[in-house]
Amino acid sequence: GILIEHFAGAFPVWLAPVQAVVIPIREHHNAYAEEVEAQLKAQGIRVEADLRDRNMRNKIKEHRQFLVPYLLVVGDRDMEERTVSVRLRTDEDLGAIPLDQFMQMIRELAQSNSMELTLAPQAGD
C-alpha cells in the first residue's frame, strides 16, 4: 500500500507489474505484436499484447490510465523494419526504435532499479 501511494501508481520500470503493452494498429499486425511480446518475455520483460478488437486510440488511452510505462505501437513500417513505436506513459513519443535496442534499454533500466523511463545519453552519442 505504501509503495502504491508513494508512486501514485506510476511505478518505475523495475517495479511495474506490466512493463510494456504491445498495441497493433490493425488486426493484420497482430502476428508481429505477438512476436514482439514473445521476444520481450524471453528477455524477462513483463509484457502483454493487446489483441482485442478495439480502436487503437482507445487501447492507448486505457493503458495510459493504468500507467503502463511503455506502449509499443506496431504497424506496417514496424513489421518491415523490425521496430516498435515507443510511447511513454507520460505521452512522450520516442518514435520508432529497433526492437533489439528497445529490449536492451528496458533490460538496463529494470536491472539498474532506475526511476527513469529512458537511458541518459552516453558520452559520444
C-alpha positions in Angstrom: 0.0 0.0 0.0 2.8 2.4 0.9 4.6 1.9 -2.5 1.4 2.5 -4.4 0.8 5.7 -2.6 4.4 6.8 -2.9 4.5 6.3 -6.7 0.8 7.2 -7.2 0.5 4.0 -9.3 3.2 5.2 -11.7 5.8 2.5 -10.8 9.3 2.6 -12.1 10.0 0.1 -14.8 11.6 -2.5 -12.5 8.6 -2.4 -10.2 5.7 -2.1 -12.7 3.5 -5.3 -12.8 3.2 -4.8 -16.6 6.3 -3.1 -18.0 5.1 -2.8 -21.6 2.0 -3.3 -23.7 2.2 -4.1 -27.5 -0.7 -2.4 -29.4 -1.2 -3.4 -33.1 -2.6 -0.7 -35.3 -4.7 -3.1 -37.3 -5.7 -6.7 -37.0 -3.1 -7.8 -39.6 -0.4 -6.5 -37.3 -1.4 -9.0 -34.5 1.2 -11.6 -35.5 4.0 -9.1 -35.3 2.6 -7.9 -31.9 2.7 -11.5 -30.6 6.2 -11.9 -31.9 7.4 -8.7 -30.1 5.6 -9.9 -27.0 7.3 -13.3 -27.1 10.8 -11.8 -27.7 10.3 -9.4 -24.7 9.0 -12.2 -22.5 12.1 -14.3 -23.4 14.2 -11.4 -22.0 12.3 -11.5 -18.7 10.2 -8.4 -19.5 6.6 -8.3 -18.2 4.7 -7.6 -21.3 1.2 -8.1 -22.8 0.0 -7.8 -26.4 -3.4 -6.2 -26.6 -5.1 -8.0 -29.5 -8.6 -7.1 -28.6 -10.8 -5.9 -31.4 -10.9 -2.3 -30.3 -9.8 1.1 -31.7 -6.0 1.7 -31.2 -6.6 5.1 -29.7 -8.9 3.6 -27.1 -6.3 1.0 -26.2 -3.6 3.6 -25.8 -5.9 5.7 -23.6 -6.8 2.7 -21.5 -3.3 1.6 -20.9 -2.1 5.1 -20.1 -4.8 5.2 -17.4 -3.2 2.0 -16.0 0.2 3.8 -16.0 2.0 1.1 -18.0 5.5 2.5 -18.5 5.8 1.7 -22.3 3.2 1.5 -25.0 4.6 -0.2 -28.1 2.5 0.6 -31.1 3.2 -1.6 -34.2 2.2 -1.1 -37.8 3.3 -1.9 -41.3 6.6 0.1 -41.1 7.5 -1.5 -37.8 6.9 -5.0 -39.2 9.1 -4.2 -42.2 11.9 -2.6 -40.3 11.7 -4.7 -37.1 11.0 -1.7 -34.9 8.5 -0.7 -32.2 7.0 2.8 -32.0 7.5 3.7 -28.3 5.2 6.0 -26.4 5.8 6.5 -22.6 3.0 6.6 -20.1 3.8 10.4 -19.9 2.6 10.5 -23.5 6.1 11.4 -24.7 6.7 9.8 -28.1 10.1 8.3 -28.6 9.3 7.2 -32.2 10.4 4.0 -33.9 13.2 2.2 -32.1 14.8 -1.1 -33.3 13.3 -3.9 -31.3 16.7 -5.1 -30.1 17.7 -1.6 -29.0 14.4 -1.3 -27.0 14.9 -4.7 -25.4 18.4 -3.6 -24.3 17.1 -0.3 -22.9 14.3 -1.7 -20.9 16.5 -4.5 -19.5 19.1 -2.0 -18.4 16.5 0.2 -16.7 14.9 -2.7 -15.0 18.2 -4.2 -13.7 19.5 -0.8 -12.5 16.4 -0.1 -10.5 16.3 3.3 -12.2 13.4 5.7 -11.6 13.7 6.9 -15.2 11.9 5.7 -18.3 14.7 6.3 -20.7 18.5 6.0 -20.5 20.7 9.1 -20.3 22.7 9.6 -23.4 26.2 8.3 -23.2 29.3 10.4 -24.0 29.8 10.3 -27.7 26.2 9.6 -28.5 
